[in-house]
Amino acid sequence: MIALKITDIGTFINKLLKEGMCDHFLLQEAVITQAATFTIDGSLQADYFDSEETENLQLQDLSYVPFSLMRPHCLKLMQGKKKPLYFKFVFLLSPANQLNTVERAGTSFLPEDVSGMYLHFTYKNETLTCTTGISYRKFSLDKTLDQEWDRLVPVFLRKNGIAAEPV
């Protein structure tokens, strides 16, 4: 796990909510506090979608909704003259990207040993932090996958023009 401070909050919000920087992630949770607190549970409600939508949006076998579907709602909640008091976005790597990352890491873990690879963005007291994490289904002393995920996240941020520094 690593923690990074995002140094240009405006650029981050623009890339996240207007340019779709995290659209390929799944949204586990979003919390946005302004005059009130809005909480979005990203659990996929499969019954909401017909079979054609499910196929077109590639929602088969997903537990959480892709952020691309929720981004317009989050943008609407955060638009306005005033900055939010607080926000938190908890993202999961998509199953396909998680599989690629596990295989590329050269670890002893199998894809089914990993229940989630997380990326948290939290804005509080005018500071925006990014933390990484992995949830495993079995215990191991092998930290190869953690190290690979912690290496990839700063690369992802840099690729998207997001300046970050260690906390």
Beta strands, then each sheet from edge to edge (+ up, - down):
strand 1: 3-6
strand 2: 26-33
strand 3: 37-41
strand 4: 65-66
strand 5: 86-92
strand 6: 114-124
strand 7: 127-136
strand 8: 164-166
sheet 1: 3+ 2- 5+ 6- 7+ 1- 8+
sheet 2: 3+ 2- 4+
end
